Amino acid sequence: MELDIQAERAGGACVVTVAGEVDVYTSPALKARLVEEIEGGCDRLVVVLDGVGFIDSSGLGVLVGALRRMKERGDDLRIVCAREQVLKIFRITGLDKVFHIVSTIGEAQAV
């Protein structure tokens, strides 16, 4: 399955909306887009995963790398996801304690 990645600036944040499956084949495209947004001066990055049906360890690695880049700059990364099957992966790996995960874009944009 292909990965669809859309990016926009909204409410002072860079919002990257992802749909499809994030796996070893598609995660390089996600990494490239997130790096592009971060290097483009984004100080708050919101990654919307509501359209993601599956994410594997390579996809999680891309998100961890983006979080690390943002924190090194003193910036913020938040994840929007209400899909239980994706949230379960974050819980199993313990990454729900690492990422700021919220249910809506409005929550992610709140300071």
LUMVEXFI-69500 format. One record per residue: x, y, z of N, C-alpha, C in turn. Coordinates in steps of 0.02 Angstrom, whole numbers, plus 50000, padded with zeros to 5 digits. Atoms other than C-alpha are relative to their C-alpha. Layout:
REM residues N
XYZXYZXYZ...
REM end
This chain:
REM residues 111
500424994150000500005000050000500445006250000499634993750003500585017549962499895004150062500054995449944500875030950090499845006949972500184993250020500025047850069500215004650056499764995249950500865062350158499825006949976500194993250015500125079650160500275004550056499744995349949500885094750248499705006949989500254993250002500195111850290500195003650063499894995849941500485126150410499325002050025500654998449971499015128350528500075001850073500004998149929498815137750691500695000350031499334999449974500675140850710500384993450002499685006650000501095122450683500074997449929499945003750063501705111750540499624993550011500415006049992500395098250520500144995349942499865005150050500925082450428499504994450010500535005049997499475070850392500224993949959499755006150030499925052850353499424995049992500515005250012498795039550275500324994249963499745006050031499175021750227500364995750052499605004249955500435009550299500705002850004499324997649989502065015450376500424993950017499595006049990503295001250354500705001149971499314999550023505064997550297500045003049929500004997550068504595002150118499795007349995500274993250005503655018350151500315004950050499744995549949504555025250304500545004849975499524994950025505975033350203499655006349973500374994250025504685044650119499745004250058500234996249941503965049450289500595003650031499414996849971505705052850356500215006249960499804994450043506125063950208499535006050010500494994549992504525074050230500065003350068499934997149933504745076250418500645004150005499374996250000506565081650396499915006549962500134994050040506005093850262499625005350042500394995449959504725101550381500435002850058499594997949943505945102150528500535005049976499484995650025507335109950425499715006349969500344994150027506065122050352499805005050053500124995249947505955130650520499394998650043500595001749960504485121650599500194999550074499845000549928504495124450788499484995950038500485004849972502945114050823499774995549943500175004850052502695098350721499444995550027500565004349983501035089150727499954994649946500045005650047500995071850647499334996550012500675002949994499225065650615500024993049970499975007050020499145046650608499314996749996500675002950001497255044350602499864996049936500095003650063497385038150422500474994049992499525005550003498725025350463499684993650027500285006449979498145007350470500514995450032499465004349975499834999750513500645004050004499344996949993501505005750578500474994850031499525004849973503044994950606500585003650034499454997249962504684997550697500395005249960499654994950040505455007050551499625006650001500404993949995504015019350555500065003350068499904997349932504175021250743500685003250005499324997249999506035024150718500035006949967500024993550034505675038350597499705005350047500314995349954504525046550725500465001750059499534998849945505805044450865500565004649976499484995750028507135052250753499765007249992500284993350007505995067050715499925003350067500074997349932505625069250899500675002350027499324998249977507485069150939500245006549967499804993950036507825082350805499645006150028500394994349974506435093350871500245001950070499784998549931506995091851053500695003150001499334997150004508805095751006499965007449985500094993050017508165112250938499585003750051500444996949951507055115451088499295000749975500664999650030505505112650983499574994050021500505004749975503965101651003499724995749943500335004550047503245086550913499424996650037500595003449971501495079950948499704995449948500325004850044500575065250876499255000150013500735000549995498715065050839499814993149975500225006750020497975047750837499444997750047500565002849961496315040450892499884992749979500085006950023496525023650803500304995250050499795004649947496625010050934500564995349977499495004750023497654998150826500695003249996499364996550002499025011350806500215001950071499844998349930498925017350987500274994050038499785006149967499154999351042500754998849989499295000850015500854998850955500425004850043499654995249957501385014551049500024997650072500025002649931500825006751214500464994050009499595006149995501674989951181500745001750002499304998150004503324998451140500215004950055499854995149948503205010851284500075007149972499924993450030503255025351161499435004750017500544995649978501605031851229500245004450058499714996149945502675038151374500515005149973499494995750030503925046551255499685005649960500334995250043502745055351135499405003250036500614996649978501405068151174499474998149948500515002550046499915059051094499325002650022500674997349986498215067351082499514997449948500535002750043496555063350997499825004649942500224995350052496275079250894500555005049984499524994950020497255092250798499945006150046500104994449954496485105550911500404999150065499625001549939497255097151064500755000749986499294999750017498935096050975500245007149992499814993150011498925114450932499965004350063500044996349937498505119851109500695000150033499344999349968500015126151204500044996350064
REM end
